[in-house]
């Protein structure tokens, strides 16, 4: 059963198509006294097959051995 949702890509890169005015939004919120919440999430996805990402953080983490591994690697 499909609910019509697309897969969530855990790459933690700002989607400039969705938030095309991010810098202005951030400035407007700060002017109003609103603070932005930033949080870290350890989930990453290999986005090598997705064209709209500029950085593949999964690949970087794998190359630098930041990923949790089992006994077989």
mmCIF file as Biopython writes it, N, C-alpha, C and O atoms, coordinates in Angstrom:
data_model
#
loop_
_atom_site.group_PDB
_atom_site.id
_atom_site.type_symbol
_atom_site.label_atom_id
_atom_site.label_alt_id
_atom_site.label_comp_id
_atom_site.label_asym_id
_atom_site.label_entity_id
_atom_site.label_seq_id
_atom_site.pdbx_PDB_ins_code
_atom_site.Cartn_x
_atom_site.Cartn_y
_atom_site.Cartn_z
_atom_site.occupancy
_atom_site.B_iso_or_equiv
_atom_site.auth_seq_id
_atom_site.auth_asym_id
_atom_site.pdbx_PDB_model_num
ATOM 1   N N  . UNK A ? 1  ? 0.849  -1.185 0.000  1.0 0.0 1  A 1 
ATOM 2   C CA . UNK A ? 1  ? 0.000  0.000  0.000  1.0 0.0 1  A 1 
ATOM 3   C C  . UNK A ? 1  ? 0.889  1.240  0.000  1.0 0.0 1  A 1 
ATOM 4   O O  . UNK A ? 1  ? 1.734  1.395  0.882  1.0 0.0 1  A 1 
ATOM 5   N N  . UNK A ? 2  ? 0.712  2.098  -0.949 1.0 0.0 2  A 1 
ATOM 6   C CA . UNK A ? 2  ? 1.478  3.329  -1.042 1.0 0.0 2  A 1 
ATOM 7   C C  . UNK A ? 2  ? 0.674  4.476  -0.430 1.0 0.0 2  A 1 
ATOM 8   O O  . UNK A ? 2  ? -0.507 4.658  -0.725 1.0 0.0 2  A 1 
ATOM 9   N N  . UNK A ? 3  ? 1.338  5.232  0.417  1.0 0.0 3  A 1 
ATOM 10  C CA . UNK A ? 3  ? 0.685  6.394  1.036  1.0 0.0 3  A 1 
ATOM 11  C C  . UNK A ? 3  ? 0.995  7.682  0.284  1.0 0.0 3  A 1 
ATOM 12  O O  . UNK A ? 3  ? 0.531  8.757  0.664  1.0 0.0 3  A 1 
ATOM 13  N N  . UNK A ? 4  ? 1.782  7.570  -0.787 1.0 0.0 4  A 1 
ATOM 14  C CA . UNK A ? 4  ? 2.110  8.751  -1.569 1.0 0.0 4  A 1 
ATOM 15  C C  . UNK A ? 4  ? 3.306  9.528  -1.040 1.0 0.0 4  A 1 
ATOM 16  O O  . UNK A ? 4  ? 3.612  10.612 -1.537 1.0 0.0 4  A 1 
ATOM 17  N N  . UNK A ? 5  ? 3.978  8.988  -0.047 1.0 0.0 5  A 1 
ATOM 18  C CA . UNK A ? 5  ? 5.144  9.680  0.501  1.0 0.0 5  A 1 
ATOM 19  C C  . UNK A ? 5  ? 6.387  9.299  -0.282 1.0 0.0 5  A 1 
ATOM 20  O O  . UNK A ? 5  ? 6.515  8.166  -0.745 1.0 0.0 5  A 1 
ATOM 21  N N  . UNK A ? 6  ? 7.288  10.232 -0.426 1.0 0.0 6  A 1 
ATOM 22  C CA . UNK A ? 6  ? 8.578  9.892  -1.030 1.0 0.0 6  A 1 
ATOM 23  C C  . UNK A ? 6  ? 9.549  9.523  0.091  1.0 0.0 6  A 1 
ATOM 24  O O  . UNK A ? 6  ? 9.338  9.877  1.251  1.0 0.0 6  A 1 
ATOM 25  N N  . UNK A ? 7  ? 10.589 8.824  -0.261 1.0 0.0 7  A 1 
ATOM 26  C CA . UNK A ? 7  ? 11.572 8.376  0.721  1.0 0.0 7  A 1 
ATOM 27  C C  . UNK A ? 7  ? 12.327 9.562  1.284  1.0 0.0 7  A 1 
ATOM 28  O O  . UNK A ? 7  ? 12.697 10.479 0.551  1.0 0.0 7  A 1 
ATOM 29  N N  . UNK A ? 8  ? 12.549 9.543  2.562  1.0 0.0 8  A 1 
ATOM 30  C CA . UNK A ? 8  ? 13.324 10.585 3.214  1.0 0.0 8  A 1 
ATOM 31  C C  . UNK A ? 8  ? 14.805 10.309 2.998  1.0 0.0 8  A 1 
ATOM 32  O O  . UNK A ? 8  ? 15.275 9.206  3.274  1.0 0.0 8  A 1 
ATOM 33  N N  . UNK A ? 9  ? 15.528 11.280 2.519  1.0 0.0 9  A 1 
ATOM 34  C CA . UNK A ? 9  ? 16.969 11.142 2.281  1.0 0.0 9  A 1 
ATOM 35  C C  . UNK A ? 9  ? 17.712 11.827 3.417  1.0 0.0 9  A 1 
ATOM 36  O O  . UNK A ? 9  ? 17.628 13.046 3.568  1.0 0.0 9  A 1 
ATOM 37  N N  . UNK A ? 10 ? 18.424 11.068 4.201  1.0 0.0 10 A 1 
ATOM 38  C CA . UNK A ? 10 ? 19.165 11.591 5.342  1.0 0.0 10 A 1 
ATOM 39  C C  . UNK A ? 10 ? 20.530 12.079 4.880  1.0 0.0 10 A 1 
ATOM 40  O O  . UNK A ? 10 ? 21.513 11.346 4.988  1.0 0.0 10 A 1 
ATOM 41  N N  . UNK A ? 11 ? 20.608 13.268 4.383  1.0 0.0 11 A 1 
ATOM 42  C CA . UNK A ? 11 ? 21.895 13.824 3.964  1.0 0.0 11 A 1 
ATOM 43  C C  . UNK A ? 11 ? 22.182 15.153 4.652  1.0 0.0 11 A 1 
ATOM 44  O O  . UNK A ? 11 ? 23.321 15.621 4.634  1.0 0.0 11 A 1 
ATOM 45  N N  . UNK A ? 12 ? 21.199 15.749 5.239  1.0 0.0 12 A 1 
ATOM 46  C CA . UNK A ? 12 ? 21.358 16.960 6.034  1.0 0.0 12 A 1 
ATOM 47  C C  . UNK A ? 12 ? 21.995 18.096 5.252  1.0 0.0 12 A 1 
ATOM 48  O O  . UNK A ? 12 ? 22.920 18.764 5.715  1.0 0.0 12 A 1 
ATOM 49  N N  . UNK A ? 13 ? 21.476 18.287 4.069  1.0 0.0 13 A 1 
ATOM 50  C CA . UNK A ? 13 ? 21.910 19.394 3.233  1.0 0.0 13 A 1 
ATOM 51  C C  . UNK A ? 13 ? 20.690 20.260 2.943  1.0 0.0 13 A 1 
ATOM 52  O O  . UNK A ? 13 ? 19.617 19.741 2.635  1.0 0.0 13 A 1 
ATOM 53  N N  . UNK A ? 14 ? 20.849 21.550 3.040  1.0 0.0 14 A 1 
ATOM 54  C CA . UNK A ? 14 ? 19.736 22.470 2.810  1.0 0.0 14 A 1 
ATOM 55  C C  . UNK A ? 14 ? 19.198 22.308 1.392  1.0 0.0 14 A 1 
ATOM 56  O O  . UNK A ? 14 ? 19.960 22.370 0.427  1.0 0.0 14 A 1 
ATOM 57  N N  . UNK A ? 15 ? 17.909 22.104 1.263  1.0 0.0 15 A 1 
ATOM 58  C CA . UNK A ? 15 ? 17.253 21.995 -0.033 1.0 0.0 15 A 1 
ATOM 59  C C  . UNK A ? 15 ? 16.895 23.403 -0.485 1.0 0.0 15 A 1 
ATOM 60  O O  . UNK A ? 15 ? 15.893 23.965 -0.043 1.0 0.0 15 A 1 
ATOM 61  N N  . UNK A ? 16 ? 17.704 23.966 -1.355 1.0 0.0 16 A 1 
ATOM 62  C CA . UNK A ? 16 ? 17.504 25.352 -1.804 1.0 0.0 16 A 1 
ATOM 63  C C  . UNK A ? 16 ? 16.271 25.501 -2.693 1.0 0.0 16 A 1 
ATOM 64  O O  . UNK A ? 16 ? 15.776 26.613 -2.874 1.0 0.0 16 A 1 
ATOM 65  N N  . UNK A ? 17 ? 15.768 24.396 -3.252 1.0 0.0 17 A 1 
ATOM 66  C CA . UNK A ? 17 ? 14.521 24.472 -4.021 1.0 0.0 17 A 1 
ATOM 67  C C  . UNK A ? 17 ? 13.330 24.632 -3.085 1.0 0.0 17 A 1 
ATOM 68  O O  . UNK A ? 17 ? 12.413 25.403 -3.366 1.0 0.0 17 A 1 
ATOM 69  N N  . UNK A ? 18 ? 13.345 23.910 -1.985 1.0 0.0 18 A 1 
ATOM 70  C CA . UNK A ? 18 ? 12.258 23.983 -1.016 1.0 0.0 18 A 1 
ATOM 71  C C  . UNK A ? 18 ? 12.355 25.254 -0.169 1.0 0.0 18 A 1 
ATOM 72  O O  . UNK A ? 18 ? 11.342 25.892 0.122  1.0 0.0 18 A 1 
ATOM 73  N N  . UNK A ? 19 ? 13.571 25.615 0.223  1.0 0.0 19 A 1 
ATOM 74  C CA . UNK A ? 19 ? 13.805 26.809 1.054  1.0 0.0 19 A 1 
ATOM 75  C C  . UNK A ? 19 ? 14.631 27.818 0.250  1.0 0.0 19 A 1 
ATOM 76  O O  . UNK A ? 19 ? 15.745 28.171 0.638  1.0 0.0 19 A 1 
ATOM 77  N N  . UNK A ? 20 ? 14.081 28.268 -0.850 1.0 0.0 20 A 1 
ATOM 78  C CA . UNK A ? 20 ? 14.802 29.163 -1.764 1.0 0.0 20 A 1 
ATOM 79  C C  . UNK A ? 20 ? 15.171 30.496 -1.124 1.0 0.0 20 A 1 
ATOM 80  O O  . UNK A ? 20 ? 16.115 31.155 -1.560 1.0 0.0 20 A 1 
ATOM 81  N N  . UNK A ? 21 ? 14.436 30.893 -0.100 1.0 0.0 21 A 1 
ATOM 82  C CA . UNK A ? 21 ? 14.708 32.172 0.570  1.0 0.0 21 A 1 
ATOM 83  C C  . UNK A ? 21 ? 15.202 31.935 1.997  1.0 0.0 21 A 1 
ATOM 84  O O  . UNK A ? 21 ? 14.892 32.721 2.892  1.0 0.0 21 A 1 
ATOM 85  N N  . UNK A ? 22 ? 15.957 30.874 2.219  1.0 0.0 22 A 1 
ATOM 86  C CA . UNK A ? 22 ? 16.397 30.487 3.562  1.0 0.0 22 A 1 
ATOM 87  C C  . UNK A ? 22 ? 17.123 31.615 4.290  1.0 0.0 22 A 1 
ATOM 88  O O  . UNK A ? 22 ? 16.826 31.895 5.451  1.0 0.0 22 A 1 
ATOM 89  N N  . UNK A ? 23 ? 18.071 32.263 3.618  1.0 0.0 23 A 1 
ATOM 90  C CA . UNK A ? 23 ? 18.850 33.318 4.291  1.0 0.0 23 A 1 
ATOM 91  C C  . UNK A ? 23 ? 17.948 34.458 4.753  1.0 0.0 23 A 1 
ATOM 92  O O  . UNK A ? 23 ? 18.115 34.974 5.859  1.0 0.0 23 A 1 
ATOM 93  N N  . UNK A ? 24 ? 16.999 34.851 3.916  1.0 0.0 24 A 1 
ATOM 94  C CA . UNK A ? 24 ? 16.081 35.923 4.304  1.0 0.0 24 A 1 
ATOM 95  C C  . UNK A ? 24 ? 15.168 35.466 5.430  1.0 0.0 24 A 1 
ATOM 96  O O  . UNK A ? 24 ? 14.923 36.228 6.365  1.0 0.0 24 A 1 
ATOM 97  N N  . UNK A ? 25 ? 14.663 34.249 5.363  1.0 0.0 25 A 1 
ATOM 98  C CA . UNK A ? 25 ? 13.816 33.708 6.428  1.0 0.0 25 A 1 
ATOM 99  C C  . UNK A ? 25 ? 14.576 33.697 7.754  1.0 0.0 25 A 1 
ATOM 100 O O  . UNK A ? 25 ? 14.041 34.100 8.787  1.0 0.0 25 A 1 
ATOM 101 N N  . UNK A ? 26 ? 15.811 33.239 7.718  1.0 0.0 26 A 1 
ATOM 102 C CA . UNK A ? 26 ? 16.634 33.192 8.927  1.0 0.0 26 A 1 
ATOM 103 C C  . UNK A ? 26 ? 16.826 34.596 9.502  1.0 0.0 26 A 1 
ATOM 104 O O  . UNK A ? 26 ? 16.687 34.800 10.708 1.0 0.0 26 A 1 
ATOM 105 N N  . UNK A ? 27 ? 17.143 35.554 8.646  1.0 0.0 27 A 1 
ATOM 106 C CA . UNK A ? 27 ? 17.325 36.933 9.104  1.0 0.0 27 A 1 
ATOM 107 C C  . UNK A ? 27 ? 16.032 37.510 9.683  1.0 0.0 27 A 1 
ATOM 108 O O  . UNK A ? 27 ? 16.061 38.183 10.713 1.0 0.0 27 A 1 
ATOM 109 N N  . UNK A ? 28 ? 14.903 37.250 9.028  1.0 0.0 28 A 1 
ATOM 110 C CA . UNK A ? 28 ? 13.608 37.741 9.516  1.0 0.0 28 A 1 
ATOM 111 C C  . UNK A ? 28 ? 13.289 37.156 10.890 1.0 0.0 28 A 1 
ATOM 112 O O  . UNK A ? 28 ? 12.841 37.874 11.784 1.0 0.0 28 A 1 
ATOM 113 N N  . UNK A ? 29 ? 13.518 35.859 11.058 1.0 0.0 29 A 1 
ATOM 114 C CA . UNK A ? 29 ? 13.252 35.219 12.347 1.0 0.0 29 A 1 
ATOM 115 C C  . UNK A ? 29 ? 14.147 35.790 13.443 1.0 0.0 29 A 1 
ATOM 116 O O  . UNK A ? 29 ? 13.683 36.045 14.554 1.0 0.0 29 A 1 
ATOM 117 N N  . UNK A ? 30 ? 15.413 35.990 13.136 1.0 0.0 30 A 1 
ATOM 118 C CA . UNK A ? 30 ? 16.330 36.551 14.134 1.0 0.0 30 A 1 
ATOM 119 C C  . UNK A ? 30 ? 15.945 37.972 14.514 1.0 0.0 30 A 1 
ATOM 120 O O  . UNK A ? 30 ? 16.061 38.354 15.678 1.0 0.0 30 A 1 
ATOM 121 N N  . UNK A ? 31 ? 15.484 38.766 13.535 1.0 0.0 31 A 1 
ATOM 122 C CA . UNK A ? 31 ? 15.021 40.133 13.815 1.0 0.0 31 A 1 
ATOM 123 C C  . UNK A ? 31 ? 13.832 40.132 14.770 1.0 0.0 31 A 1 
ATOM 124 O O  . UNK A ? 31 ? 13.695 41.036 15.595 1.0 0.0 31 A 1 
ATOM 125 N N  . UNK A ? 32 ? 12.978 39.124 14.660 1.0 0.0 32 A 1 
ATOM 126 C CA . UNK A ? 32 ? 11.810 39.006 15.526 1.0 0.0 32 A 1 
ATOM 127 C C  . UNK A ? 32 ? 12.148 38.404 16.886 1.0 0.0 32 A 1 
ATOM 128 O O  . UNK A ? 32 ? 11.280 38.286 17.750 1.0 0.0 32 A 1 
ATOM 129 N N  . UNK A ? 33 ? 13.401 38.027 17.071 1.0 0.0 33 A 1 
ATOM 130 C CA . UNK A ? 33 ? 13.809 37.432 18.336 1.0 0.0 33 A 1 
ATOM 131 C C  . UNK A ? 33 ? 13.625 35.923 18.387 1.0 0.0 33 A 1 
ATOM 132 O O  . UNK A ? 33 ? 13.767 35.313 19.447 1.0 0.0 33 A 1 
ATOM 133 N N  . UNK A ? 34 ? 13.315 35.327 17.261 1.0 0.0 34 A 1 
ATOM 134 C CA . UNK A ? 34 ? 13.147 33.875 17.212 1.0 0.0 34 A 1 
ATOM 135 C C  . UNK A ? 34 ? 14.501 33.218 17.013 1.0 0.0 34 A 1 
ATOM 136 O O  . UNK A ? 34 ? 15.259 33.592 16.118 1.0 0.0 34 A 1 
ATOM 137 N N  . UNK A ? 35 ? 14.799 32.239 17.852 1.0 0.0 35 A 1 
ATOM 138 C CA . UNK A ? 35 ? 16.062 31.523 17.722 1.0 0.0 35 A 1 
ATOM 139 C C  . UNK A ? 35 ? 15.831 30.225 16.961 1.0 0.0 35 A 1 
ATOM 140 O O  . UNK A ? 35 ? 14.800 29.572 17.124 1.0 0.0 35 A 1 
ATOM 141 N N  . UNK A ? 36 ? 16.790 29.864 16.137 1.0 0.0 36 A 1 
ATOM 142 C CA . UNK A ? 36 ? 16.686 28.632 15.364 1.0 0.0 36 A 1 
ATOM 143 C C  . UNK A ? 36 ? 17.196 27.460 16.189 1.0 0.0 36 A 1 
ATOM 144 O O  . UNK A ? 36 ? 18.166 27.583 16.938 1.0 0.0 36 A 1 
ATOM 145 N N  . UNK A ? 37 ? 16.533 26.337 16.042 1.0 0.0 37 A 1 
ATOM 146 C CA . UNK A ? 37 ? 16.949 25.108 16.706 1.0 0.0 37 A 1 
ATOM 147 C C  . UNK A ? 37 ? 17.725 24.258 15.708 1.0 0.0 37 A 1 
ATOM 148 O O  . UNK A ? 37 ? 17.264 24.017 14.592 1.0 0.0 37 A 1 
ATOM 149 N N  . UNK A ? 38 ? 18.877 23.818 16.110 1.0 0.0 38 A 1 
ATOM 150 C CA . UNK A ? 38 ? 19.695 22.941 15.279 1.0 0.0 38 A 1 
ATOM 151 C C  . UNK A ? 38 ? 19.927 21.674 16.069 1.0 0.0 38 A 1 
ATOM 152 O O  . UNK A ? 38 ? 20.234 21.718 17.260 1.0 0.0 38 A 1 
ATOM 153 N N  . UNK A ? 39 ? 19.777 20.534 15.395 1.0 0.0 39 A 1 
ATOM 154 C CA . UNK A ? 39 ? 20.030 19.289 16.100 1.0 0.0 39 A 1 
ATOM 155 C C  . UNK A ? 39 ? 20.820 18.342 15.213 1.0 0.0 39 A 1 
ATOM 156 O O  . UNK A ? 39 ? 20.779 18.434 13.986 1.0 0.0 39 A 1 
ATOM 157 N N  . UNK A ? 40 ? 21.526 17.449 15.844 1.0 0.0 40 A 1 
ATOM 158 C CA . UNK A ? 40 ? 22.350 16.478 15.124 1.0 0.0 40 A 1 
ATOM 159 C C  . UNK A ? 40 ? 21.619 15.148 15.091 1.0 0.0 40 A 1 
ATOM 160 O O  . UNK A ? 40 ? 20.959 14.769 16.059 1.0 0.0 40 A 1 
ATOM 161 N N  . UNK A ? 41 ? 21.737 14.449 13.990 1.0 0.0 41 A 1 
ATOM 162 C CA . UNK A ? 41 ? 21.136 13.135 13.835 1.0 0.0 41 A 1 
ATOM 163 C C  . UNK A ? 41 ? 22.183 12.220 13.215 1.0 0.0 41 A 1 
ATOM 164 O O  . UNK A ? 41 ? 22.797 12.594 12.216 1.0 0.0 41 A 1 
ATOM 165 N N  . UNK A ? 42 ? 22.402 11.056 13.765 1.0 0.0 42 A 1 
ATOM 166 C CA . UNK A ? 42 ? 23.453 10.179 13.254 1.0 0.0 42 A 1 
ATOM 167 C C  . UNK A ? 42 ? 23.073 9.400  11.990 1.0 0.0 42 A 1 
ATOM 168 O O  . UNK A ? 42 ? 23.881 8.612  11.496 1.0 0.0 42 A 1 
ATOM 169 N N  . UNK A ? 43 ? 21.881 9.598  11.465 1.0 0.0 43 A 1 
ATOM 170 C CA . UNK A ? 43 ? 21.439 8.831  10.299 1.0 0.0 43 A 1 
ATOM 171 C C  . UNK A ? 43 ? 21.951 9.475  9.010  1.0 0.0 43 A 1 
ATOM 172 O O  . UNK A ? 43 ? 21.834 10.686 8.824  1.0 0.0 43 A 1 
ATOM 173 N N  . UNK A ? 44 ? 22.512 8.662  8.132  1.0 0.0 44 A 1 
ATOM 174 C CA . UNK A ? 44 ? 22.978 9.125  6.827  1.0 0.0 44 A 1 
ATOM 175 C C  . UNK A ? 44 ? 22.511 8.151  5.755  1.0 0.0 44 A 1 
ATOM 176 O O  . UNK A ? 44 ? 22.306 6.969  6.028  1.0 0.0 44 A 1 
ATOM 177 N N  . UNK A ? 45 ? 22.346 8.647  4.548  1.0 0.0 45 A 1 
ATOM 178 C CA . UNK A ? 45 ? 21.996 7.814  3.411  1.0 0.0 45 A 1 
ATOM 179 C C  . UNK A ? 45 ? 22.979 8.093  2.292  1.0 0.0 45 A 1 
ATOM 180 O O  . UNK A ? 45 ? 23.382 9.238  2.084  1.0 0.0 45 A 1 
ATOM 181 N N  . UNK A ? 46 ? 23.366 7.055  1.573  1.0 0.0 46 A 1 
ATOM 182 C CA . UNK A ? 46 ? 24.215 7.228  0.401  1.0 0.0 46 A 1 
ATOM 183 C C  . UNK A ? 46 ? 23.369 7.869  -0.692 1.0 0.0 46 A 1 
ATOM 184 O O  . UNK A ? 46 ? 22.471 7.231  -1.241 1.0 0.0 46 A 1 
ATOM 185 N N  . UNK A ? 47 ? 23.652 9.121  -1.006 1.0 0.0 47 A 1 
ATOM 186 C CA . UNK A ? 47 ? 22.850 9.860  -1.978 1.0 0.0 47 A 1 
ATOM 187 C C  . UNK A ? 47 ? 23.540 9.950  -3.335 1.0 0.0 47 A 1 
ATOM 188 O O  . UNK A ? 47 ? 23.249 10.848 -4.126 1.0 0.0 47 A 1 
ATOM 189 N N  . UNK A ? 48 ? 24.455 9.019  -3.605 1.0 0.0 48 A 1 
ATOM 190 C CA . UNK A ? 48 ? 25.198 9.070  -4.862 1.0 0.0 48 A 1 
ATOM 191 C C  . UNK A ? 48 ? 24.292 8.974  -6.087 1.0 0.0 48 A 1 
ATOM 192 O O  . UNK A ? 48 ? 24.672 9.433  -7.165 1.0 0.0 48 A 1 
ATOM 193 N N  . UNK A ? 49 ? 23.113 8.393  -5.947 1.0 0.0 49 A 1 
ATOM 194 C CA . UNK A ? 49 ? 22.188 8.260  -7.066 1.0 0.0 49 A 1 
ATOM 195 C C  . UNK A ? 49 ? 21.216 9.436  -7.165 1.0 0.0 49 A 1 
ATOM 196 O O  . UNK A ? 49 ? 20.387 9.468  -8.075 1.0 0.0 49 A 1 
ATOM 197 N N  . UNK A ? 50 ? 21.299 10.385 -6.265 1.0 0.0 50 A 1 
ATOM 198 C CA . UNK A ? 50 ? 20.408 11.543 -6.283 1.0 0.0 50 A 1 
ATOM 199 C C  . UNK A ? 50 ? 21.180 12.748 -6.814 1.0 0.0 50 A 1 
ATOM 200 O O  . UNK A ? 50 ? 22.238 13.087 -6.285 1.0 0.0 50 A 1 
ATOM 201 N N  . UNK A ? 51 ? 20.667 13.390 -7.841 1.0 0.0 51 A 1 
ATOM 202 C CA . UNK A ? 51 ? 21.381 14.482 -8.501 1.0 0.0 51 A 1 
ATOM 203 C C  . UNK A ? 51 ? 21.301 15.801 -7.752 1.0 0.0 51 A 1 
ATOM 204 O O  . UNK A ? 51 ? 22.124 16.684 -7.995 1.0 0.0 51 A 1 
ATOM 205 N N  . UNK A ? 52 ? 20.332 15.971 -6.842 1.0 0.0 52 A 1 
ATOM 206 C CA . UNK A ? 52 ? 20.128 17.285 -6.232 1.0 0.0 52 A 1 
ATOM 207 C C  . UNK A ? 52 ? 20.955 17.518 -4.969 1.0 0.0 52 A 1 
ATOM 208 O O  . UNK A ? 52 ? 20.725 18.498 -4.261 1.0 0.0 52 A 1 
ATOM 209 N N  . UNK A ? 53 ? 21.903 16.645 -4.677 1.0 0.0 53 A 1 
ATOM 210 C CA . UNK A ? 53 ? 22.782 16.845 -3.520 1.0 0.0 53 A 1 
ATOM 211 C C  . UNK A ? 53 ? 24.190 17.166 -3.994 1.0 0.0 53 A 1 
ATOM 212 O O  . UNK A ? 53 ? 24.672 16.583 -4.965 1.0 0.0 53 A 1 
ATOM 213 N N  . UNK A ? 54 ? 24.842 18.086 -3.317 1.0 0.0 54 A 1 
ATOM 214 C CA . UNK A ? 54 ? 26.202 18.462 -3.706 1.0 0.0 54 A 1 
ATOM 215 C C  . UNK A ? 54 ? 27.246 17.733 -2.881 1.0 0.0 54 A 1 
ATOM 216 O O  . UNK A ? 54 ? 28.394 17.617 -3.310 1.0 0.0 54 A 1 
ATOM 217 N N  . UNK A ? 55 ? 26.877 17.239 -1.710 1.0 0.0 55 A 1 
ATOM 218 C CA . UNK A ? 55 ? 27.820 16.558 -0.837 1.0 0.0 55 A 1 
ATOM 219 C C  . UNK A ? 55 ? 27.225 15.233 -0.389 1.0 0.0 55 A 1 
ATOM 220 O O  . UNK A ? 55 ? 26.080 15.180 0.058  1.0 0.0 55 A 1 
ATOM 221 N N  . UNK A ? 56 ? 28.000 14.166 -0.509 1.0 0.0 56 A 1 
ATOM 222 C CA . UNK A ? 56 ? 27.549 12.847 -0.060 1.0 0.0 56 A 1 
ATOM 223 C C  . UNK A ? 56 ? 28.210 12.585 1.292  1.0 0.0 56 A 1 
ATOM 224 O O  . UNK A ? 56 ? 29.314 12.043 1.353  1.0 0.0 56 A 1 
ATOM 225 N N  . UNK A ? 57 ? 27.534 12.969 2.372  1.0 0.0 57 A 1 
ATOM 226 C CA . UNK A ? 57 ? 28.099 12.826 3.711  1.0 0.0 57 A 1 
ATOM 227 C C  . UNK A ? 57 ? 28.270 11.363 4.115  1.0 0.0 57 A 1 
ATOM 228 O O  . UNK A ? 57 ? 29.152 11.046 4.913  1.0 0.0 57 A 1 
ATOM 229 N N  . UNK A ? 58 ? 27.439 10.465 3.576  1.0 0.0 58 A 1 
ATOM 230 C CA . UNK A ? 58 ? 27.601 9.039  3.846  1.0 0.0 58 A 1 
ATOM 231 C C  . UNK A ? 58 ? 28.945 8.552  3.304  1.0 0.0 58 A 1 
ATOM 232 O O  . UNK A ? 58 ? 29.682 7.850  3.996  1.0 0.0 58 A 1 
ATOM 233 N N  . UNK A ? 59 ? 29.256 8.924  2.076  1.0 0.0 59 A 1 
ATOM 234 C CA . UNK A ? 59 ? 30.530 8.517  1.473  1.0 0.0 59 A 1 
ATOM 235 C C  . UNK A ? 59 ? 31.710 9.047  2.282  1.0 0.0 59 A 1 
ATOM 236 O O  . UNK A ? 59 ? 32.675 8.323  2.527  1.0 0.0 59 A 1 
ATOM 237 N N  . UNK A ? 60 ? 31.633 10.300 2.693  1.0 0.0 60 A 1 
ATOM 238 C CA . UNK A ? 60 ? 32.702 10.895 3.494  1.0 0.0 60 A 1 
ATOM 239 C C  . UNK A ? 60 ? 32.852 10.147 4.816  1.0 0.0 60 A 1 
ATOM 240 O O  . UNK A ? 60 ? 33.966 9.817  5.225  1.0 0.0 60 A 1 
ATOM 241 N N  . UNK A ? 61 ? 31.739 9.883  5.476  1.0 0.0 61 A 1 
ATOM 242 C CA . UNK A ? 61 ? 31.780 9.168  6.761  1.0 0.0 61 A 1 
ATOM 243 C C  . UNK A ? 61 ? 32.345 7.765  6.583  1.0 0.0 61 A 1 
ATOM 244 O O  . UNK A ? 61 ? 33.103 7.290  7.429  1.0 0.0 61 A 1 
ATOM 245 N N  . UNK A ? 62 ? 31.982 7.097  5.485  1.0 0.0 62 A 1 
ATOM 246 C CA . UNK A ? 62 ? 32.485 5.745  5.232  1.0 0.0 62 A 1 
ATOM 247 C C  . UNK A ? 62 ? 33.988 5.766  4.958  1.0 0.0 62 A 1 
ATOM 248 O O  . UNK A ? 62 ? 34.732 4.944  5.492  1.0 0.0 62 A 1 
ATOM 249 N N  . UNK A ? 63 ? 34.430 6.703  4.127  1.0 0.0 63 A 1 
ATOM 250 C CA . UNK A ? 63 ? 35.857 6.811  3.801  1.0 0.0 63 A 1 
ATOM 251 C C  . UNK A ? 63 ? 36.699 7.114  5.038  1.0 0.0 63 A 1 
ATOM 252 O O  . UNK A ? 63 ? 37.825 6.630  5.159  1.0 0.0 63 A 1 
ATOM 253 N N  . UNK A ? 64 ? 36.157 7.910  5.950  1.0 0.0 64 A 1 
ATOM 254 C CA . UNK A ? 64 ? 36.916 8.300  7.144  1.0 0.0 64 A 1 
ATOM 255 C C  . UNK A ? 64 ? 36.632 7.381  8.333  1.0 0.0 64 A 1 
ATOM 256 O O  . UNK A ? 64 ? 37.072 7.643  9.452  1.0 0.0 64 A 1 
ATOM 257 N N  . UNK A ? 65 ? 35.887 6.296  8.071  1.0 0.0 65 A 1 
ATOM 258 C CA . UNK A ? 65 ? 35.589 5.257  9.056  1.0 0.0 65 A 1 
ATOM 259 C C  . UNK A ? 65 ? 34.876 5.795  10.295 1.0 0.0 65 A 1 
ATOM 260 O O  . UNK A ? 65 ? 35.206 5.441  11.427 1.0 0.0 65 A 1 
ATOM 261 N N  . UNK A ? 66 ? 33.888 6.659  10.050 1.0 0.0 66 A 1 
ATOM 262 C CA . UNK A ? 66 ? 33.074 7.201  11.136 1.0 0.0 66 A 1 
ATOM 263 C C  . UNK A ? 66 ? 31.832 6.357  11.399 1.0 0.0 66 A 1 
ATOM 264 O O  . UNK A ? 66 ? 31.104 6.616  12.357 1.0 0.0 66 A 1 
ATOM 265 N N  . UNK A ? 67 ? 31.579 5.351  10.564 1.0 0.0 67 A 1 
ATOM 266 C CA . UNK A ? 67 ? 30.372 4.544  10.671 1.0 0.0 67 A 1 
ATOM 267 C C  . UNK A ? 67 ? 30.570 3.398  11.659 1.0 0.0 67 A 1 
ATOM 268 O O  . UNK A ? 67 ? 31.682 2.892  11.812 1.0 0.0 67 A 1 
ATOM 269 N N  . UNK A ? 68 ? 29.510 2.996  12.319 1.0 0.0 68 A 1 
ATOM 270 C CA . UNK A ? 68 ? 29.541 1.844  13.210 1.0 0.0 68 A 1 
ATOM 271 C C  . UNK A ? 68 ? 29.601 0.596  12.331 1.0 0.0 68 A 1 
ATOM 272 O O  . UNK A ? 68 ? 28.834 0.466  11.376 1.0 0.0 68 A 1 
ATOM 273 N N  . UNK A ? 69 ? 30.509 -0.314 12.655 1.0 0.0 69 A 1 
ATOM 274 C CA . UNK A ? 69 ? 30.682 -1.519 11.861 1.0 0.0 69 A 1 
ATOM 275 C C  . UNK A ? 69 ? 30.506 -2.753 12.718 1.0 0.0 69 A 1 
ATOM 276 O O  . UNK A ? 69 ? 30.707 -2.719 13.932 1.0 0.0 69 A 1 
ATOM 277 N N  . UNK A ? 70 ? 30.124 -3.859 12.062 1.0 0.0 70 A 1 
ATOM 278 C CA . UNK A ? 70 ? 30.086 -5.130 12.766 1.0 0.0 70 A 1 
ATOM 279 C C  . UNK A ? 70 ? 31.461 -5.800 12.637 1.0 0.0 70 A 1 
ATOM 280 O O  . UNK A ? 70 ? 32.387 -5.190 12.102 1.0 0.0 70 A 1 
ATOM 281 N N  . UNK A ? 71 ? 31.609 -7.016 13.105 1.0 0.0 71 A 1 
ATOM 282 C CA . UNK A ? 71 ? 32.904 -7.689 13.090 1.0 0.0 71 A 1 
ATOM 283 C C  . UNK A ? 71 ? 33.438 -7.904 11.671 1.0 0.0 71 A 1 
ATOM 284 O O  . UNK A ? 71 ? 34.648 -7.997 11.469 1.0 0.0 71 A 1 
ATOM 285 N N  . UNK A ? 72 ? 32.539 -7.981 10.697 1.0 0.0 72 A 1 
ATOM 286 C CA . UNK A ? 72 ? 32.964 -8.183 9.306  1.0 0.0 72 A 1 
ATOM 287 C C  . UNK A ? 72 ? 33.239 -6.864 8.573  1.0 0.0 72 A 1 
ATOM 288 O O  . UNK A ? 72 ? 33.593 -6.869 7.395  1.0 0.0 72 A 1 
ATOM 289 N N  . UNK A ? 73 ? 33.079 -5.771 9.253  1.0 0.0 73 A 1 
ATOM 290 C CA . UNK A ? 73 ? 33.349 -4.468 8.650  1.0 0.0 73 A 1 
ATOM 291 C C  . UNK A ? 73 ? 32.138 -3.813 8.087  1.0 0.0 73 A 1 
ATOM 292 O O  . UNK A ? 73 ? 32.227 -2.709 7.549  1.0 0.0 73 A 1 
#
